[in-house]
Amino acid sequence: MPEIRFTAETHPELVRQVKVWLDSVEADRSAAEVVDASADLTKDALRIIAASAPTAIADNDLVRGLTEMGYRATDLTRDRVLAGLDGLAAVTDGRLVKRVGEGGAKAAYEMNTTVAKQLLKSILRS
């Protein structure tokens, strides 16, 4: 499975690298791929934050528990968003988004081009 790693000395440098990477992503990605990539990016950020803590803090059960809770919350959010896409596809009979394939536990969706462009513009403005 492909893996992306960012290495930086400072937080602003890391943010710059992530923005450059996000800007390089083509708009041809499915909604499900964007959701999965966002979840993975969030979990990577949690790992970076946990790894940067001093050993005495990083080894603390509370910090470990909070990090694990962050992973679970990210996974739950990803699953709920994908379920929402399923629901939207069902309710609109595929006019806004439609499921176009499924590989294992990951579903792929195809979004109406006009809706996708508008969504991408709003995401990139954030």
Stockholm file with secondary structure:
# STOCKHOLM 1.0

chainA/1-126         MPEIRFTAETHPELVRQVKVWLDSVEADRSAAEVVDASADLTKDALRIIAASAPTAIADNDLVRGLTEMGYRATDLTRDRVLAGLDGLAAVTDGRLVKRVGEGGAKAAYEMNTTVAKQLLKSILRS
#=GR chainA/1-126 SS CCCCCCCCSSHHHHHHHHHHHHHHSCTTCCHHHHHHHHHHHHHHHHHHHHHHSCHHHHTCHHHHHHHHHHHHHHHHHHHHHHHHHHHHHHHTTTSSEEEEEEETTEEEEEECHHHHHHHHHHHHHC
#=GC SS_cons         CCCCCCCCSSHHHHHHHHHHHHHHSCTTCCHHHHHHHHHHHHHHHHHHHHHHSCHHHHTCHHHHHHHHHHHHHHHHHHHHHHHHHHHHHHHTTTSSEEEEEEETTEEEEEECHHHHHHHHHHHHHC
//
